[in-house]
Amino acid sequence: MPKRILQGVVVSDKTDKTVVVKVERSFLHPLLKKTIRRTKKYHAHDETNSVKVGEQVRIIECPPKSKLKTWEVVTAK
């Protein structure tokens, strides 16, 4: 099974080697037929601490690195 890749914005880089990425998705509500936006925050591993708040990044699934971290930063745009 291929690993999922998500794109989002870094909202926090305060912890060592970890960033919090906000990913937004849009979908059509099944009953109301209205486009709805939902956001979710993911903790992602950043080995080099190179990503800063406000940057667009891509994250990819990985084996668990800690209780919250199951994603890694792949590229910063």
N, CA, C and O atoms as CSV, one atom per row, in Angstrom:
chain,resi,resn,atom,element,x,y,z
A,1,MET,N,N,0.842,-1.177,0.000
A,1,MET,CA,C,0.000,0.000,0.000
A,1,MET,C,C,0.886,1.239,0.000
A,1,MET,O,O,1.808,1.331,0.810
A,2,PRO,N,N,0.625,2.202,-0.900
A,2,PRO,CA,C,1.466,3.401,-0.953
A,2,PRO,C,C,1.249,4.293,0.268
A,2,PRO,O,O,0.175,4.315,0.868
A,3,LYS,N,N,2.303,5.021,0.610
A,3,LYS,CA,C,2.207,5.933,1.740
A,3,LYS,C,C,1.480,7.203,1.319
A,3,LYS,O,O,1.669,7.704,0.211
A,4,ARG,N,N,0.651,7.711,2.212
A,4,ARG,CA,C,-0.084,8.937,1.918
A,4,ARG,C,C,0.849,10.141,2.018
A,4,ARG,O,O,1.752,10.178,2.853
A,5,ILE,N,N,0.612,11.120,1.150
A,5,ILE,CA,C,1.343,12.383,1.181
A,5,ILE,C,C,0.317,13.499,1.323
A,5,ILE,O,O,-0.643,13.571,0.556
A,6,LEU,N,N,0.526,14.370,2.311
A,6,LEU,CA,C,-0.371,15.488,2.540
A,6,LEU,C,C,0.405,16.794,2.428
A,6,LEU,O,O,1.621,16.820,2.619
A,7,GLN,N,N,-0.298,17.870,2.119
A,7,GLN,CA,C,0.327,19.180,2.015
A,7,GLN,C,C,-0.372,20.125,2.976
A,7,GLN,O,O,-1.599,20.126,3.076
A,8,GLY,N,N,0.418,20.934,3.686
A,8,GLY,CA,C,-0.175,21.860,4.635
A,8,GLY,C,C,0.774,22.967,5.025
A,8,GLY,O,O,1.840,23.131,4.430
A,9,VAL,N,N,0.376,23.728,6.034
A,9,VAL,CA,C,1.136,24.884,6.509
A,9,VAL,C,C,1.628,24.609,7.926
A,9,VAL,O,O,0.882,24.103,8.764
A,10,VAL,N,N,2.880,24.942,8.185
A,10,VAL,CA,C,3.452,24.760,9.525
A,10,VAL,C,C,2.876,25.815,10.457
A,10,VAL,O,O,2.953,27.010,10.173
A,11,VAL,N,N,2.291,25.367,11.586
A,11,VAL,CA,C,1.717,26.309,12.547
A,11,VAL,C,C,2.537,26.397,13.830
A,11,VAL,O,O,2.354,27.326,14.616
A,12,SER,N,N,3.447,25.434,14.055
A,12,SER,CA,C,4.290,25.480,15.247
A,12,SER,C,C,5.592,24.730,14.983
A,12,SER,O,O,5.598,23.667,14.362
A,13,ASP,N,N,6.704,25.307,15.472
A,13,ASP,CA,C,8.001,24.633,15.378
A,13,ASP,C,C,8.758,24.739,16.700
A,13,ASP,O,O,9.988,24.753,16.720
A,14,LYS,N,N,8.014,24.813,17.801
A,14,LYS,CA,C,8.633,25.059,19.106
A,14,LYS,C,C,9.367,23.850,19.668
A,14,LYS,O,O,10.358,24.015,20.379
A,15,THR,N,N,8.905,22.633,19.368
A,15,THR,CA,C,9.548,21.457,19.923
A,15,THR,C,C,10.715,21.022,19.052
A,15,THR,O,O,10.753,21.321,17.858
A,16,ASP,N,N,11.667,20.314,19.651
A,16,ASP,CA,C,12.874,19.897,18.946
A,16,ASP,C,C,12.544,18.770,17.971
A,16,ASP,O,O,11.942,17.765,18.349
A,17,LYS,N,N,12.947,18.952,16.704
A,17,LYS,CA,C,12.772,17.960,15.641
A,17,LYS,C,C,11.312,17.617,15.355
A,17,LYS,O,O,11.025,16.554,14.804
A,18,THR,N,N,10.393,18.501,15.721
A,18,THR,CA,C,8.970,18.270,15.475
A,18,THR,C,C,8.324,19.567,15.000
A,18,THR,O,O,8.620,20.646,15.513
A,19,VAL,N,N,7.444,19.448,14.020
A,19,VAL,CA,C,6.636,20.585,13.593
A,19,VAL,C,C,5.175,20.150,13.591
A,19,VAL,O,O,4.867,18.968,13.434
A,20,VAL,N,N,4.279,21.121,13.768
A,20,VAL,CA,C,2.850,20.849,13.689
A,20,VAL,C,C,2.368,21.434,12.365
A,20,VAL,O,O,2.546,22.621,12.091
A,21,VAL,N,N,1.756,20.578,11.553
A,21,VAL,CA,C,1.326,20.969,10.212
A,21,VAL,C,C,-0.195,20.953,10.157
A,21,VAL,O,O,-0.820,19.960,10.530
A,22,LYS,N,N,-0.800,22.057,9.691
A,22,LYS,CA,C,-2.251,22.141,9.536
A,22,LYS,C,C,-2.600,21.800,8.097
A,22,LYS,O,O,-2.163,22.472,7.163
A,23,VAL,N,N,-3.402,20.735,7.928
A,23,VAL,CA,C,-3.816,20.281,6.602
A,23,VAL,C,C,-5.304,20.575,6.447
A,23,VAL,O,O,-6.114,20.237,7.310
A,24,GLU,N,N,-5.646,21.211,5.327
A,24,GLU,CA,C,-7.032,21.566,5.063
A,24,GLU,C,C,-7.570,20.710,3.920
A,24,GLU,O,O,-6.887,20.486,2.921
A,25,ARG,N,N,-8.807,20.236,4.084
A,25,ARG,CA,C,-9.435,19.461,3.015
A,25,ARG,C,C,-10.821,20.016,2.750
A,25,ARG,O,O,-11.467,20.555,3.649
A,26,SER,N,N,-11.275,19.884,1.512
A,26,SER,CA,C,-12.610,20.335,1.112
A,26,SER,C,C,-13.396,19.135,0.624
A,26,SER,O,O,-12.852,18.252,-0.039
A,27,PHE,N,N,-14.674,19.106,0.953
A,27,PHE,CA,C,-15.523,18.030,0.469
A,27,PHE,C,C,-16.953,18.537,0.354
A,27,PHE,O,O,-17.320,19.548,0.952
A,28,LEU,N,N,-17.739,17.828,-0.414
A,28,LEU,CA,C,-19.132,18.184,-0.628
A,28,LEU,C,C,-19.983,17.503,0.430
A,28,LEU,O,O,-19.918,16.285,0.597
A,29,HIS,N,N,-20.788,18.293,1.151
A,29,HIS,CA,C,-21.667,17.735,2.168
A,29,HIS,C,C,-22.725,16.882,1.473
A,29,HIS,O,O,-23.358,17.337,0.520
A,30,PRO,N,N,-22.924,15.639,1.946
A,30,PRO,CA,C,-23.822,14.736,1.231
A,30,PRO,C,C,-25.283,15.178,1.192
A,30,PRO,O,O,-25.987,14.909,0.218
A,31,LEU,N,N,-25.735,15.844,2.227
A,31,LEU,CA,C,-27.136,16.248,2.279
A,31,LEU,C,C,-27.341,17.678,1.779
A,31,LEU,O,O,-28.252,17.943,0.994
A,32,LEU,N,N,-26.504,18.580,2.230
A,32,LEU,CA,C,-26.672,19.992,1.896
A,32,LEU,C,C,-26.091,20.370,0.537
A,32,LEU,O,O,-26.405,21.435,0.007
A,33,LYS,N,N,-25.243,19.506,-0.035
A,33,LYS,CA,C,-24.588,19.774,-1.326
A,33,LYS,C,C,-23.803,21.088,-1.296
A,33,LYS,O,O,-23.794,21.855,-2.259
A,34,LYS,N,N,-23.156,21.316,-0.177
A,34,LYS,CA,C,-22.380,22.532,0.019
A,34,LYS,C,C,-20.925,22.131,0.266
A,34,LYS,O,O,-20.669,21.136,0.944
A,35,THR,N,N,-19.978,22.884,-0.271
A,35,THR,CA,C,-18.569,22.592,-0.059
A,35,THR,C,C,-18.175,23.034,1.345
A,35,THR,O,O,-18.415,24.172,1.750
A,36,ILE,N,N,-17.564,22.105,2.077
A,36,ILE,CA,C,-17.180,22.360,3.467
A,36,ILE,C,C,-15.671,22.195,3.602
A,36,ILE,O,O,-15.087,21.281,3.020
A,37,ARG,N,N,-15.039,23.084,4.373
A,37,ARG,CA,C,-13.609,22.993,4.637
A,37,ARG,C,C,-13.386,22.481,6.053
A,37,ARG,O,O,-14.006,22.961,7.003
A,38,ARG,N,N,-12.505,21.511,6.184
A,38,ARG,CA,C,-12.132,20.975,7.495
A,38,ARG,C,C,-10.610,20.995,7.607
A,38,ARG,O,O,-9.909,20.757,6.623
A,39,THR,N,N,-10.096,21.282,8.812
A,39,THR,CA,C,-8.657,21.278,9.037
A,39,THR,C,C,-8.311,20.258,10.107
A,39,THR,O,O,-9.119,19.951,10.983
A,40,LYS,N,N,-7.104,19.745,10.017
A,40,LYS,CA,C,-6.594,18.811,11.008
A,40,LYS,C,C,-5.109,19.086,11.190
A,40,LYS,O,O,-4.412,19.425,10.234
A,41,LYS,N,N,-4.627,18.939,12.418
A,41,LYS,CA,C,-3.218,19.180,12.709
A,41,LYS,C,C,-2.492,17.854,12.870
A,41,LYS,O,O,-2.985,16.943,13.536
A,42,TYR,N,N,-1.318,17.751,12.258
A,42,TYR,CA,C,-0.485,16.563,12.341
A,42,TYR,C,C,0.878,16.944,12.906
A,42,TYR,O,O,1.444,17.969,12.525
A,43,HIS,N,N,1.405,16.128,13.809
A,43,HIS,CA,C,2.766,16.294,14.301
A,43,HIS,C,C,3.678,15.539,13.350
A,43,HIS,O,O,3.466,14.354,13.091
A,44,ALA,N,N,4.697,16.223,12.828
A,44,ALA,CA,C,5.583,15.618,11.843
A,44,ALA,C,C,7.032,15.750,12.292
A,44,ALA,O,O,7.413,16.735,12.925
A,45,HIS,N,N,7.837,14.739,11.952
A,45,HIS,CA,C,9.252,14.710,12.316
A,45,HIS,C,C,10.056,15.557,11.333
A,45,HIS,O,O,9.920,15.404,10.119
A,46,ASP,N,N,10.892,16.450,11.860
A,46,ASP,CA,C,11.771,17.299,11.049
A,46,ASP,C,C,13.175,17.180,11.625
A,46,ASP,O,O,13.532,17.896,12.560
A,47,GLU,N,N,13.968,16.276,11.067
A,47,GLU,CA,C,15.283,15.934,11.618
A,47,GLU,C,C,16.222,17.136,11.721
A,47,GLU,O,O,16.968,17.254,12.693
A,48,THR,N,N,16.193,18.030,10.729
A,48,THR,CA,C,17.175,19.114,10.687
A,48,THR,C,C,16.681,20.427,11.287
A,48,THR,O,O,17.425,21.407,11.308
A,49,ASN,N,N,15.447,20.466,11.773
A,49,ASN,CA,C,14.853,21.702,12.303
A,49,ASN,C,C,14.937,22.845,11.297
A,49,ASN,O,O,15.167,23.992,11.682
A,50,SER,N,N,14.752,22.544,10.014
A,50,SER,CA,C,14.916,23.551,8.967
A,50,SER,C,C,13.623,24.254,8.586
A,50,SER,O,O,13.661,25.269,7.890
A,51,VAL,N,N,12.485,23.741,9.024
A,51,VAL,CA,C,11.192,24.303,8.626
A,51,VAL,C,C,10.730,25.327,9.657
A,51,VAL,O,O,10.845,25.104,10.862
A,52,LYS,N,N,10.211,26.442,9.176
A,52,LYS,CA,C,9.746,27.513,10.058
A,52,LYS,C,C,8.236,27.708,9.932
A,52,LYS,O,O,7.612,27.208,8.996
A,53,VAL,N,N,7.663,28.433,10.876
A,53,VAL,CA,C,6.219,28.691,10.900
A,53,VAL,C,C,5.804,29.454,9.644
A,53,VAL,O,O,6.483,30.392,9.224
A,54,GLY,N,N,4.692,29.045,9.053
A,54,GLY,CA,C,4.162,29.712,7.872
A,54,GLY,C,C,4.570,29.089,6.559
A,54,GLY,O,O,4.010,29.440,5.520
A,55,GLU,N,N,5.526,28.175,6.564
A,55,GLU,CA,C,5.987,27.547,5.325
A,55,GLU,C,C,5.030,26.458,4.877
A,55,GLU,O,O,4.416,25.778,5.699
A,56,GLN,N,N,4.907,26.298,3.557
A,56,GLN,CA,C,4.147,25.193,2.978
A,56,GLN,C,C,5.056,23.971,2.954
A,56,GLN,O,O,6.192,24.053,2.486
A,57,VAL,N,N,4.570,22.843,3.454
A,57,VAL,CA,C,5.374,21.619,3.466
A,57,VAL,C,C,4.536,20.434,3.009
A,57,VAL,O,O,3.305,20.477,3.017
A,58,ARG,N,N,5.233,19.380,2.610
A,58,ARG,CA,C,4.598,18.099,2.333
A,58,ARG,C,C,5.054,17.126,3.399
A,58,ARG,O,O,6.225,17.110,3.780
A,59,ILE,N,N,4.112,16.303,3.886
A,59,ILE,CA,C,4.447,15.291,4.880
A,59,ILE,C,C,4.031,13.931,4.345
A,59,ILE,O,O,3.082,13.816,3.568
A,60,ILE,N,N,4.763,12.890,4.777
A,60,ILE,CA,C,4.507,11.532,4.314
A,60,ILE,C,C,4.396,10.615,5.525
A,60,ILE,O,O,5.046,10.838,6.546
A,61,GLU,N,N,3.573,9.591,5.403
A,61,GLU,CA,C,3.405,8.622,6.485
A,61,GLU,C,C,4.717,7.887,6.748
A,61,GLU,O,O,5.508,7.664,5.831
A,62,CYS,N,N,4.938,7.512,8.004
A,62,CYS,CA,C,6.109,6.731,8.368
A,62,CYS,C,C,5.756,5.884,9.592
A,62,CYS,O,O,4.723,6.110,10.222
A,63,PRO,N,N,6.593,4.927,9.926
A,63,PRO,CA,C,6.352,4.175,11.160
A,63,PRO,C,C,6.393,5.125,12.363
A,63,PRO,O,O,7.075,6.149,12.308
A,64,PRO,N,N,5.681,4.808,13.441
A,64,PRO,CA,C,5.617,5.726,14.584
A,64,PRO,C,C,6.994,6.052,15.159
A,64,PRO,O,O,7.802,5.161,15.422
A,65,LYS,N,N,7.244,7.350,15.348
A,65,LYS,CA,C,8.497,7.800,15.955
A,65,LYS,C,C,8.295,8.153,17.417
A,65,LYS,O,O,9.249,8.161,18.195
A,66,SER,N,N,7.052,8.446,17.794
A,66,SER,CA,C,6.695,8.715,19.181
A,66,SER,C,C,5.187,8.538,19.299
A,66,SER,O,O,4.537,8.044,18.377
A,67,LYS,N,N,4.643,8.938,20.423
A,67,LYS,CA,C,3.204,8.767,20.655
A,67,LYS,C,C,2.373,9.522,19.616
A,67,LYS,O,O,1.360,9.006,19.143
A,68,LEU,N,N,2.789,10.726,19.260
A,68,LEU,CA,C,2.013,11.553,18.338
A,68,LEU,C,C,2.565,11.583,16.915
A,68,LEU,O,O,1.818,11.867,15.978
A,69,LYS,N,N,3.852,11.297,16.732
A,69,LYS,CA,C,4.481,11.485,15.430
A,69,LYS,C,C,4.456,10.212,14.587
A,69,LYS,O,O,5.149,9.240,14.884
A,70,THR,N,N,3.637,10.238,13.521
A,70,THR,CA,C,3.651,9.167,12.531
A,70,THR,C,C,3.794,9.736,11.127
A,70,THR,O,O,3.459,9.067,10.149
A,71,TRP,N,N,4.289,10.964,11.018
A,71,TRP,CA,C,4.495,11.642,9.755
A,71,TRP,C,C,5.889,12.250,9.739
A,71,TRP,O,O,6.435,12.588,10.790
A,72,GLU,N,N,6.477,12.393,8.526
A,72,GLU,CA,C,7.775,13.035,8.342
A,72,GLU,C,C,7.643,14.155,7.335
A,72,GLU,O,O,6.854,14.066,6.394
A,73,VAL,N,N,8.423,15.223,7.535
A,73,VAL,CA,C,8.462,16.302,6.556
A,73,VAL,C,C,9.303,15.850,5.369
A,73,VAL,O,O,10.432,15.393,5.542
A,74,VAL,N,N,8.746,15.980,4.153
A,74,VAL,CA,C,9.472,15.561,2.959
A,74,VAL,C,C,10.116,16.765,2.293
A,74,VAL,O,O,11.335,16.801,2.120
A,75,THR,N,N,9.313,17.744,1.919
A,75,THR,CA,C,9.841,18.932,1.249
A,75,THR,C,C,9.153,20.169,1.759
A,75,THR,O,O,7.988,20.141,2.157
A,76,ALA,N,N,9.894,21.256,1.742
A,76,ALA,CA,C,9.315,22.563,2.045
A,76,ALA,C,C,9.257,23.322,0.730
A,76,ALA,O,O,10.217,23.302,-0.041
A,77,LYS,N,N,8.150,23.985,0.468
A,77,LYS,CA,C,8.027,24.721,-0.801
A,77,LYS,C,C,8.496,26.133,-0.664
A,77,LYS,O,O,8.462,26.892,-1.633
